[in-house]
Amino acid sequence: MLALLAVAVAVATLTWIVGWWGVVVAALIAGAMLRRRAGAAWLVALAAMVGWSALIAVDMLGGRFSTLAGSIAGVMRVPVPVLLVVTLLFGALLAWSAAVVGSEAGRLARATRPSA
């Protein structure tokens, strides 16, 4: 639970600072750090959804979110809830992919490290 919360905060913070690339950076690091944990990539994907949900909730409090979401949904010809689900799934898939890569990179780095 603590790992989920920590990764969600990292994803939300890095997304706020550098955009959607923040998901990839946070998930690569989290995947490498959680490489021994079973289902780490899925945990990171869920954390990304939680982090992006928090960012969306903050944007909703600003008052202009419904106008923007309605405009984008209209251009894409999908309902606003579908747009939100697709947005969260995009973040989750980015995070899952990067976590798998980070996990495998961490395993390879550990395996090729010379012993002293």
Contacts in CASP RR format, 6 or more apart in sequence:
PFRMAT RR
TARGET T0000
AUTHOR 0000-0000-0000
METHOD contacts of the structure
MODEL  1
MLALLAVAVAVATLTWIVGWWGVVVAALIAGAMLRRRAGAAWLVALAAMV
GWSALIAVDMLGGRFSTLAGSIAGVMRVPVPVLLVVTLLFGALLAWSAAV
VGSEAGRLARATRPSA
3 30 0 8 1.000
3 34 0 8 1.000
3 37 0 8 1.000
3 43 0 8 1.000
3 47 0 8 1.000
4 43 0 8 1.000
4 46 0 8 1.000
4 47 0 8 1.000
4 50 0 8 1.000
5 47 0 8 1.000
6 47 0 8 1.000
7 26 0 8 1.000
7 27 0 8 1.000
7 30 0 8 1.000
7 43 0 8 1.000
7 44 0 8 1.000
7 47 0 8 1.000
7 48 0 8 1.000
8 47 0 8 1.000
8 48 0 8 1.000
8 50 0 8 1.000
8 51 0 8 1.000
8 54 0 8 1.000
9 51 0 8 1.000
10 26 0 8 1.000
10 29 0 8 1.000
10 30 0 8 1.000
11 22 0 8 1.000
11 23 0 8 1.000
11 26 0 8 1.000
11 27 0 8 1.000
11 47 0 8 1.000
11 48 0 8 1.000
11 50 0 8 1.000
11 51 0 8 1.000
11 52 0 8 1.000
11 95 0 8 1.000
12 51 0 8 1.000
12 52 0 8 1.000
12 54 0 8 1.000
12 55 0 8 1.000
14 21 0 8 1.000
14 22 0 8 1.000
14 23 0 8 1.000
14 25 0 8 1.000
14 26 0 8 1.000
15 22 0 8 1.000
15 23 0 8 1.000
15 51 0 8 1.000
15 52 0 8 1.000
15 55 0 8 1.000
16 55 0 8 1.000
18 25 0 8 1.000
20 91 0 8 1.000
20 94 0 8 1.000
23 48 0 8 1.000
23 52 0 8 1.000
23 91 0 8 1.000
23 94 0 8 1.000
23 95 0 8 1.000
23 98 0 8 1.000
24 94 0 8 1.000
24 95 0 8 1.000
24 98 0 8 1.000
25 98 0 8 1.000
26 48 0 8 1.000
26 95 0 8 1.000
27 44 0 8 1.000
27 48 0 8 1.000
27 94 0 8 1.000
27 95 0 8 1.000
27 96 0 8 1.000
27 97 0 8 1.000
27 98 0 8 1.000
27 99 0 8 1.000
27 102 0 8 1.000
28 98 0 8 1.000
28 99 0 8 1.000
28 101 0 8 1.000
28 102 0 8 1.000
28 105 0 8 1.000
29 102 0 8 1.000
30 40 0 8 1.000
30 44 0 8 1.000
30 47 0 8 1.000
30 99 0 8 1.000
31 40 0 8 1.000
31 41 0 8 1.000
31 44 0 8 1.000
31 98 0 8 1.000
31 99 0 8 1.000
31 100 0 8 1.000
31 102 0 8 1.000
31 103 0 8 1.000
31 106 0 8 1.000
32 102 0 8 1.000
32 103 0 8 1.000
32 105 0 8 1.000
32 106 0 8 1.000
32 109 0 8 1.000
34 40 0 8 1.000
34 43 0 8 1.000
34 44 0 8 1.000
34 99 0 8 1.000
34 103 0 8 1.000
35 102 0 8 1.000
35 103 0 8 1.000
35 104 0 8 1.000
35 106 0 8 1.000
35 107 0 8 1.000
35 110 0 8 1.000
37 43 0 8 1.000
40 99 0 8 1.000
40 103 0 8 1.000
41 96 0 8 1.000
41 99 0 8 1.000
41 100 0 8 1.000
41 103 0 8 1.000
42 96 0 8 1.000
44 95 0 8 1.000
44 96 0 8 1.000
44 98 0 8 1.000
44 99 0 8 1.000
45 91 0 8 1.000
45 92 0 8 1.000
45 93 0 8 1.000
45 95 0 8 1.000
45 96 0 8 1.000
45 99 0 8 1.000
46 92 0 8 1.000
47 95 0 8 1.000
48 91 0 8 1.000
48 92 0 8 1.000
48 94 0 8 1.000
48 95 0 8 1.000
48 96 0 8 1.000
49 88 0 8 1.000
49 89 0 8 1.000
49 91 0 8 1.000
49 92 0 8 1.000
52 87 0 8 1.000
52 88 0 8 1.000
52 91 0 8 1.000
53 88 0 8 1.000
56 65 0 8 1.000
56 84 0 8 1.000
56 87 0 8 1.000
56 88 0 8 1.000
59 65 0 8 1.000
60 66 0 8 1.000
66 80 0 8 1.000
69 80 0 8 1.000
69 83 0 8 1.000
69 84 0 8 1.000
70 80 0 8 1.000
70 83 0 8 1.000
72 83 0 8 1.000
73 79 0 8 1.000
73 80 0 8 1.000
73 82 0 8 1.000
73 83 0 8 1.000
76 83 0 8 1.000
78 86 0 8 1.000
END
